[in-house]
């Protein structure tokens, strides 16, 4: 079975998809004038200052937190470890590259999500690639929208949303505290059921409280480890960059890696972590209370920056400076070993808190993504049955093998990305037009306000 899955995975994540993913990011980066660099300060500011004046189900901050809940997960801990174990330290560099161009992709996804969002039969906002494919590209492209939705449900139920996260939680709780898998699975299932039955507002409320806390705690924890190995950090950066362009020799339990393997491991795990190009984040971005598509696009873009450029980088540096990547361990055990070298007594608890919170919130976020996809396919009556099936899959996910789970997750992730990337390429002109309209408007507003300050004219700025 594993041989078959690996063959399929190798085909799905072959050169064509890699070129499509990175190529789409490069095209959008060029057409948007390096927006992810020049407008990043504005985007980071908007996280806390967005006006939330438009129609939507939740405010922009909670939309971002829900998206981060789905993206900041096991990929940031286990995924980084598996990438470096397979491709060497150079894999982290290729994660950075995927994230840099992915920021432009994530921006475009957010723009289109708000522009083409709709309202479902229950009065809730519904949006995402399935809607901007059908409405933006046209009705004749509906098969692509259906394809995306089918793969979206598969990722939610069989990949990022359930099995990988549940497996990581039961593994770390058993490894760190000796809690039986059955007990962890039962408690996790009950908690997921309590939150997800309440729908997006319940999920967003929990995400809005947990995500900022968990991200801050994990960054402080990894920063403490890096301080303990401060003298090794410059050499680690050099090794990461060198290994990205030169084969990495075998060392200890590390079997060695070619440049292509480092690139493939880094890009695949980077996409799995930040989900830029997959089309998942725009599903919740569509629900944000905003009237400007570009505004939510900027806020969505910060998700990739926070997820990969900050959190994945800190995890990767910890693994490299500690030297554990050359050992025999992999996954969560490898990351825990790195923490233990700096804080022997506290390591297992530090990683336990981070991984459990990351994985739990990812389950919540992906529950909503799958729900919107199933609603697109079968209408609002399918939502509650979907939630029941999702909860059942969470309960069963604790008893599957790690290798099978990761390969299956990679396959459905790759398949989900294809129709979304086609739509992004076809609608890139719309993204550019919306971007120009947004920044042109606010430049006029700033100019008018400045003129009022200088001349003392009566303030009569156009309503937002």
C-alpha positions as CSV (number, residue, x, y, z in Angstrom):
1,X,0.0,0.0,0.0
2,X,2.8,2.4,0.9
3,X,4.5,1.8,-2.4
4,X,1.4,2.7,-4.3
5,X,0.8,5.8,-2.2
6,X,4.5,6.9,-2.7
7,X,4.2,6.4,-6.4
8,X,1.0,8.6,-6.6
9,X,2.6,11.1,-4.3
10,X,5.7,11.3,-6.5
11,X,3.5,12.0,-9.5
12,X,1.3,14.6,-7.8
13,X,4.2,16.5,-6.3
14,X,6.4,16.1,-9.4
15,X,7.9,19.0,-11.4
16,X,4.7,20.2,-13.0
17,X,3.0,21.0,-9.7
18,X,6.2,22.5,-8.3
19,X,6.5,24.7,-11.3
20,X,2.8,25.7,-11.2
21,X,3.0,26.6,-7.5
22,X,6.2,28.6,-7.6
23,X,5.4,30.0,-11.0
24,X,2.1,31.3,-9.9
25,X,3.8,33.0,-6.9
26,X,6.5,34.5,-9.1
27,X,3.9,35.8,-11.7
28,X,1.8,37.4,-9.0
29,X,4.9,38.8,-7.3
30,X,6.0,40.5,-10.5
31,X,2.5,41.8,-11.4
32,X,1.9,43.1,-7.9
33,X,5.3,44.9,-7.8
34,X,6.9,42.9,-4.9
35,X,3.9,43.7,-2.7
36,X,4.9,41.2,-0.1
37,X,8.0,43.3,0.6
38,X,6.8,46.9,0.2
39,X,3.3,46.4,1.7
40,X,4.2,44.0,4.5
41,X,4.3,46.8,7.2
42,X,0.9,47.9,6.1
43,X,-0.4,44.4,6.2
44,X,1.0,43.7,9.7
45,X,-0.6,47.0,10.9
46,X,-4.0,46.0,9.4
47,X,-4.1,42.9,11.6
48,X,-5.0,45.2,14.5
49,X,-6.4,48.3,12.7
50,X,-8.7,46.9,10.0
51,X,-12.0,48.8,10.1
52,X,-14.3,45.7,9.9
53,X,-16.9,47.9,8.3
54,X,-18.2,45.6,5.5
55,X,-20.5,42.6,5.4
56,X,-19.2,39.4,6.9
57,X,-19.6,36.8,9.7
58,X,-16.5,37.6,11.7
59,X,-14.0,40.4,12.1
60,X,-10.7,40.4,10.1
61,X,-8.6,39.5,13.1
62,X,-10.6,36.4,13.9
63,X,-10.6,35.5,10.2
64,X,-6.8,35.6,10.3
65,X,-6.7,33.6,13.5
66,X,-9.0,31.0,12.1
67,X,-6.8,30.7,9.0
68,X,-3.7,30.6,11.2
69,X,-5.4,28.0,13.3
70,X,-5.5,25.8,10.2
71,X,-2.0,26.6,9.0
72,X,0.0,26.8,12.2
73,X,-0.1,23.1,13.1
74,X,2.0,20.0,13.0
75,X,3.7,21.2,9.8
76,X,5.5,23.8,11.9
77,X,7.0,21.2,14.2
78,X,6.7,17.7,12.7
79,X,6.7,18.9,9.1
80,X,9.9,21.0,9.5
81,X,11.6,18.0,11.1
82,X,10.6,15.6,8.4
83,X,11.6,18.1,5.7
84,X,15.1,18.5,7.2
85,X,15.4,14.8,7.9
86,X,14.7,14.0,4.2
87,X,16.4,17.0,2.5
88,X,18.9,18.2,5.0
89,X,19.2,21.8,6.3
90,X,18.9,23.2,2.8
91,X,15.2,22.2,2.9
92,X,14.6,25.2,5.2
93,X,15.9,27.6,2.6
94,X,13.4,26.2,0.0
95,X,10.7,26.6,2.6
96,X,11.6,30.3,2.8
97,X,11.4,30.6,-1.0
98,X,8.0,28.8,-1.1
99,X,6.8,31.2,1.6
100,X,8.1,34.3,-0.1
101,X,6.3,33.7,-3.3
102,X,3.5,32.1,-1.4
103,X,2.8,35.5,0.3
104,X,1.8,36.9,-3.1
105,X,-0.3,33.9,-3.8
106,X,-2.0,34.1,-0.4
107,X,-2.7,37.8,-1.0
108,X,-4.4,37.0,-4.3
109,X,-6.5,34.3,-2.7
110,X,-7.7,36.7,-0.1
111,X,-8.6,39.4,-2.6
112,X,-10.6,37.0,-4.8
113,X,-12.3,35.4,-1.8
114,X,-13.9,38.7,-0.7
115,X,-14.7,39.9,-4.2
116,X,-16.6,36.8,-5.2
117,X,-18.1,35.7,-1.9
118,X,-21.8,34.8,-1.7
119,X,-24.4,34.2,1.0
120,X,-25.7,30.6,1.6
121,X,-29.3,29.5,2.3
122,X,-28.7,29.9,6.0
123,X,-27.6,33.5,5.6
124,X,-23.9,32.8,6.2
125,X,-21.1,34.0,4.1
126,X,-19.7,31.4,1.7
127,X,-16.6,32.0,-0.3
128,X,-13.3,30.5,-1.5
129,X,-11.9,29.1,-4.7
130,X,-15.0,27.2,-5.7
131,X,-16.9,30.6,-5.8
132,X,-14.2,32.6,-7.6
133,X,-13.7,29.8,-10.1
134,X,-17.4,29.7,-11.0
135,X,-18.1,33.4,-10.8
136,X,-14.7,34.8,-11.9
137,X,-13.7,32.4,-14.6
138,X,-17.3,31.7,-15.6
139,X,-19.9,28.9,-15.4
140,X,-18.1,26.8,-18.0
141,X,-15.3,26.3,-15.4
142,X,-17.7,24.9,-12.8
143,X,-16.1,21.4,-13.1
144,X,-12.9,23.0,-11.7
145,X,-14.9,24.4,-8.8
146,X,-16.4,21.0,-8.1
147,X,-13.0,19.4,-8.3
148,X,-11.6,21.8,-5.8
149,X,-14.5,21.2,-3.4
150,X,-14.2,17.5,-3.6
151,X,-10.4,17.6,-2.9
152,X,-11.1,20.2,-0.2
153,X,-13.4,17.8,1.6
154,X,-10.8,15.0,1.2
155,X,-8.0,17.2,2.7
156,X,-10.3,18.2,5.6
157,X,-11.3,14.6,6.3
158,X,-8.3,12.5,5.3
159,X,-5.3,14.9,5.4
160,X,-4.5,18.2,7.1
161,X,-7.8,18.4,9.0
162,X,-7.9,15.1,10.9
163,X,-5.4,12.3,10.7
164,X,-2.1,14.2,10.7
165,X,-3.1,16.4,13.6
166,X,-4.7,13.7,15.7
167,X,-1.8,11.4,15.2
168,X,0.6,14.1,16.3
169,X,-1.4,14.9,19.5
170,X,-1.7,11.2,20.6
171,X,2.0,10.6,19.8
172,X,3.3,13.6,21.8
173,X,1.0,13.0,24.8
174,X,2.0,9.4,25.0
175,X,5.7,10.2,24.5
176,X,5.8,13.0,27.0
177,X,3.4,11.9,29.7
178,X,2.6,8.3,29.0
179,X,-1.1,9.0,28.4
180,X,-2.8,6.1,26.6
181,X,-3.8,6.8,23.0
182,X,-7.4,5.8,23.7
183,X,-7.8,8.4,26.5
184,X,-6.3,11.2,24.4
185,X,-8.4,10.3,21.4
186,X,-11.6,10.4,23.5
187,X,-10.9,13.8,25.1
188,X,-9.8,15.3,21.8
189,X,-13.0,14.1,20.1
190,X,-15.2,15.6,22.8
191,X,-13.5,19.0,22.6
192,X,-13.6,19.1,18.8
193,X,-17.3,18.2,18.9
194,X,-18.1,20.9,21.4
195,X,-16.4,23.7,19.3
196,X,-17.3,22.6,15.8
197,X,-21.0,22.0,16.3
198,X,-21.3,25.8,16.9
199,X,-20.0,26.6,13.4
200,X,-17.7,29.4,12.3
201,X,-18.4,31.9,15.1
202,X,-17.6,29.3,17.7
203,X,-14.4,28.2,15.9
204,X,-13.3,31.8,15.3
205,X,-13.9,32.7,19.0
206,X,-11.8,29.8,20.2
207,X,-9.1,30.5,17.5
208,X,-9.0,34.2,18.4
209,X,-8.1,33.3,22.0
210,X,-5.8,30.3,21.5
211,X,-3.8,31.2,18.3
212,X,-2.1,34.4,19.6
213,X,-1.3,32.7,22.9
214,X,0.1,29.5,21.4
215,X,2.2,31.4,18.8
216,X,3.7,33.6,21.4
217,X,4.4,30.7,23.8
218,X,6.1,28.7,21.1
219,X,8.2,31.6,19.8
220,X,9.4,32.3,23.3
221,X,10.2,28.7,23.9
222,X,12.2,28.3,20.6
223,X,13.9,31.6,21.2
224,X,15.1,30.3,24.6
225,X,16.6,27.2,22.9
226,X,18.3,29.4,20.3
227,X,19.8,31.6,23.0
228,X,21.2,28.5,24.6
229,X,22.9,27.7,21.3
230,X,23.6,31.3,20.3
231,X,27.2,30.6,19.2
232,X,25.9,28.1,16.7
233,X,23.3,30.3,15.0
234,X,25.5,32.0,12.4
235,X,27.0,28.6,11.4
236,X,23.5,27.2,11.1
237,X,22.4,29.9,8.7
238,X,25.5,29.3,6.6
239,X,24.8,25.5,6.5
240,X,21.2,26.1,5.5
241,X,22.2,28.3,2.6
242,X,25.1,26.1,1.5
243,X,23.0,22.9,1.7
244,X,20.3,24.6,-0.5
245,X,22.6,24.7,-3.5
246,X,25.0,21.8,-2.8
247,X,24.3,18.1,-1.9
248,X,24.4,17.4,1.8
249,X,26.7,14.5,2.8
250,X,25.5,11.6,4.9
251,X,26.2,12.1,8.6
252,X,25.1,9.8,11.5
253,X,21.5,8.8,11.0
254,X,21.2,11.3,8.0
255,X,21.4,9.5,4.7
256,X,22.5,12.5,2.6
257,X,20.4,14.5,0.2
258,X,20.7,16.0,-3.3
259,X,19.8,19.6,-4.1
260,X,16.6,18.4,-5.8
261,X,15.6,16.4,-2.7
262,X,16.2,19.4,-0.5
263,X,14.1,21.6,-2.8
264,X,11.3,19.1,-3.1
265,X,11.2,18.4,0.7
266,X,11.3,22.1,1.5
267,X,8.7,23.3,-1.0
268,X,6.3,20.4,-0.2
269,X,6.5,20.8,3.5
270,X,6.4,24.6,3.2
271,X,3.2,24.4,1.2
272,X,1.8,21.9,3.7
273,X,2.6,24.3,6.5
274,X,1.5,27.6,5.2
275,X,-1.1,26.3,2.6
276,X,-0.3,29.2,0.1
277,X,-1.8,28.1,-3.2
278,X,-3.9,25.3,-1.8
279,X,-7.0,27.6,-1.6
280,X,-7.9,26.8,2.0
281,X,-7.3,30.2,3.7
282,X,-9.6,32.2,1.3
283,X,-12.5,30.1,2.5
284,X,-12.4,31.8,5.8
285,X,-11.0,35.1,4.5
286,X,-14.3,35.4,2.6
287,X,-16.2,35.6,5.9
288,X,-14.3,38.7,7.2
289,X,-16.1,41.9,7.8
290,X,-14.5,44.1,5.1
291,X,-15.6,46.0,2.0
292,X,-12.2,46.0,0.4
293,X,-11.0,42.8,-1.1
294,X,-7.4,44.0,-1.1
295,X,-7.5,44.8,2.6
296,X,-8.4,41.2,3.5
297,X,-5.8,40.1,1.0
298,X,-3.1,42.0,2.9
299,X,-4.2,40.5,6.2
300,X,-4.3,37.0,4.7
301,X,-0.8,37.5,3.4
302,X,0.6,37.9,6.9
303,X,-0.5,34.4,7.7
304,X,2.2,32.9,5.5
305,X,4.8,35.3,6.9
306,X,3.9,34.3,10.5
307,X,3.6,30.6,9.8
308,X,6.7,30.0,7.7
309,X,9.1,32.9,7.8
310,X,8.8,33.2,11.6
311,X,7.6,30.0,13.2
312,X,9.0,27.4,10.8
313,X,12.3,29.2,10.7
314,X,12.6,29.1,14.5
315,X,11.8,25.4,14.6
316,X,14.3,24.7,11.7
317,X,17.1,26.7,13.4
318,X,16.5,24.7,16.7
319,X,16.9,21.4,14.8
320,X,20.1,22.6,13.0
321,X,21.9,24.3,15.9
322,X,21.3,21.3,18.2
323,X,22.6,18.9,15.6
324,X,19.7,16.4,16.1
325,X,19.0,16.4,12.3
326,X,22.0,14.0,11.9
327,X,20.6,11.5,14.4
328,X,18.2,8.6,14.0
329,X,15.0,10.4,15.2
330,X,12.3,12.0,13.1
331,X,9.1,13.9,13.5
332,X,8.0,15.2,17.0
333,X,10.6,13.0,18.7
334,X,13.4,14.8,16.7
335,X,12.1,18.2,17.8
336,X,11.7,17.1,21.4
337,X,15.3,15.9,21.4
338,X,16.5,19.3,20.3
339,X,14.5,21.0,23.1
340,X,15.9,18.5,25.6
341,X,19.5,19.5,24.8
342,X,18.8,23.0,26.1
343,X,16.2,22.2,28.8
344,X,16.4,18.5,29.8
345,X,13.8,18.7,32.6
346,X,11.2,20.9,30.7
347,X,11.6,19.9,27.1
348,X,8.8,17.4,26.9
349,X,6.3,19.7,28.5
350,X,7.4,22.7,26.3
351,X,6.9,20.8,23.1
352,X,3.7,19.1,24.4
353,X,1.9,22.4,24.9
354,X,3.0,23.8,21.6
355,X,2.2,20.8,19.5
356,X,-1.1,20.0,21.1
357,X,-2.4,23.6,20.7
358,X,-1.1,23.8,17.2
359,X,-2.7,20.6,16.1
360,X,-6.0,21.1,17.9
361,X,-6.6,24.5,16.3
362,X,-5.7,23.1,12.9
363,X,-8.5,20.5,13.3
364,X,-10.9,23.3,14.0
365,X,-9.9,25.4,11.1
366,X,-10.1,22.5,8.6
367,X,-13.4,21.5,9.9
368,X,-14.8,24.8,8.6
369,X,-12.9,24.6,5.3
370,X,-14.4,21.2,4.6
371,X,-17.9,22.4,5.7
372,X,-17.8,25.2,3.1
373,X,-16.7,22.8,0.4
374,X,-19.5,20.3,1.3
375,X,-22.0,23.1,1.4
376,X,-21.0,24.2,-2.1
377,X,-21.4,20.6,-3.4
378,X,-24.6,19.5,-1.7
379,X,-26.2,22.6,0.0
380,X,-26.7,23.6,3.6
381,X,-28.5,20.4,4.5
382,X,-25.2,18.5,4.2
383,X,-23.4,20.6,6.9
384,X,-24.6,18.8,10.0
385,X,-24.0,15.3,8.6
386,X,-20.5,16.4,7.5
387,X,-19.7,17.6,11.0
388,X,-20.7,14.2,12.4
389,X,-18.5,12.4,9.9
390,X,-15.6,14.8,10.7
391,X,-15.9,14.2,14.4
392,X,-15.9,10.4,13.8
393,X,-12.8,10.7,11.7
394,X,-11.1,12.6,14.5
395,X,-11.9,9.8,16.8
396,X,-10.4,7.2,14.5
397,X,-7.3,9.2,13.4
398,X,-5.3,8.2,16.4
399,X,-4.9,4.6,15.3
400,X,-3.3,5.1,11.9
401,X,0.4,4.9,11.0
402,X,2.4,8.1,10.6
403,X,4.0,7.2,7.3
404,X,0.6,6.5,5.6
405,X,-0.9,9.6,7.0
406,X,1.7,12.0,5.8
407,X,1.8,10.5,2.3
408,X,-2.0,10.6,2.0
409,X,-2.0,14.2,3.2
410,X,0.6,15.3,0.6
411,X,-1.4,13.7,-2.2
412,X,-4.8,15.3,-1.5
413,X,-3.1,18.7,-0.7
414,X,-1.5,18.6,-4.2
415,X,-4.7,17.7,-5.9
416,X,-6.5,20.5,-4.1
417,X,-4.0,23.1,-5.3
418,X,-4.4,22.5,-9.0
419,X,-7.8,24.0,-9.7
420,X,-7.1,26.9,-7.3
421,X,-3.8,27.8,-9.1
422,X,-5.5,27.7,-12.5
423,X,-8.1,30.2,-11.2
424,X,-5.4,32.5,-9.7
425,X,-3.6,32.6,-13.0
426,X,-6.8,33.3,-14.9
427,X,-7.9,36.0,-12.5
428,X,-4.5,37.7,-11.8
429,X,-5.7,40.7,-13.8
430,X,-8.6,41.1,-11.4
431,X,-6.3,40.9,-8.4
432,X,-4.1,43.7,-9.9
433,X,-7.1,45.9,-10.6
434,X,-8.4,45.5,-7.1
435,X,-5.0,46.3,-5.6
436,X,-4.6,49.5,-7.6
437,X,-8.2,50.6,-6.7
438,X,-7.5,50.1,-3.0
439,X,-4.2,51.9,-2.8
440,X,-5.3,54.6,-5.1
441,X,-8.3,55.3,-3.0
442,X,-6.3,55.5,0.3
443,X,-3.7,57.7,-1.3
444,X,-6.4,60.1,-2.2
445,X,-7.8,60.0,1.3
446,X,-4.4,60.7,2.8
447,X,-3.8,63.5,0.4
448,X,-7.2,65.1,1.2
449,X,-6.6,64.8,4.9
450,X,-3.2,66.4,4.6
451,X,-4.7,69.3,2.6
452,X,-7.3,69.8,5.3
453,X,-4.6,70.0,8.0
454,X,-2.7,72.5,6.0
455,X,-5.5,74.7,4.6
456,X,-8.1,74.3,7.4
457,X,-10.8,73.3,4.9
458,X,-14.0,71.8,6.4
459,X,-13.4,68.0,6.6
460,X,-15.5,66.2,4.0
461,X,-13.6,63.0,3.4
462,X,-15.5,60.4,1.3
463,X,-17.1,57.7,3.4
464,X,-15.1,54.5,3.5
